[in-house]
Amino acid sequence: EVVPLNIVDPKFYHLDVGFFPLNTETAFYYPKAFDKKSREVLEKLVPNLLELTKEEANGFCANSVVTGNNVIHQTGTVSFNHKLK
């Protein structure tokens, strides 16, 4: 299923800069990257939708990669490490 989302902040020019699916039930996102309707859609579709802080979003945490039980992401965002644990 394809779900359109509207990015309103040009700094988050691509979906994977503002949205990071961790697994089938959990995802991280930066709310200010999306319009109200898109945020509402995400809240309905993702049971465990976790917000990224501005620091985490600017640190490209949403551009992380899941491989097995590991997440590969940029360094320097201690708060994101805590959220992942």
N, C-alpha and C positions, 0 to 999 in steps of 0.2 A: 504494500500500500504506500502510495506517495502522498505525503502531507505537505502542502505548501506553507512556508513560514516567511514572514516579511521581516527582513533585517532593516532597522531604521538608523543604526549608527554606522557610518561608512568605515569606521575603524575596524569593525567586525565584518569585513567585506565578504566573508565566506562562512558557511554554516559551521565548519569545524573550528572556527576561531571563537565562536560563542556557545557551542553546544558539544558536549562530550558524552556519548552513551557508554556507560561502564559495563552494563549487561542488559538483559531483557527487561529488567524492572527498575534500574537505577540509572540516572543520568545527571550530569552537571550542566548548568547553563548560566549565562550572564543575562539577567532579565532586561537590562537596559539596551541590549543589542537588538531586541525584538519589539514589535508593536504589541499593543494590548491583546489583540485577537490571537496573535501567535503565542503569547504567554499563556493565554487561556487554553489553547489547544494542547500545548505541552503539559499543562497541569492536569488535563483530562487523560492524556495518553500515557504519561509516565508516572507509575505509582510512587516512586521515590525520586522526586525531582529536587535536586540540591542546588542551591545558588552559589555561584562563584562570586567572590568579592571583586572589587575593581582591581586590586593588586593581582589576584589570581588570573583574572581575565587578561589583564595587560601583560602578564607573565606567560601567556599562551598555554595555560593549563588545559583549556578545552581542546587544544591541538595534540593531546596525548594519544598514546596507542596502547591498546590492551593486547597482550599476548599471553595466553594461558591465564595464570593467576597473577601476572605481573602487569604493572602499568609503567610505561616509559614516558617520562615527561621532563620538562625543563627544570633545571635546578633553581633554588632560591625562593621557593614558595613553601615554607614550613607549614603554613596553615592548610595547604592542599594536601600535604603528606598526612596530616592528622585526620583530615576528612576521609581520605582513602582508607586509613586503618579503621 
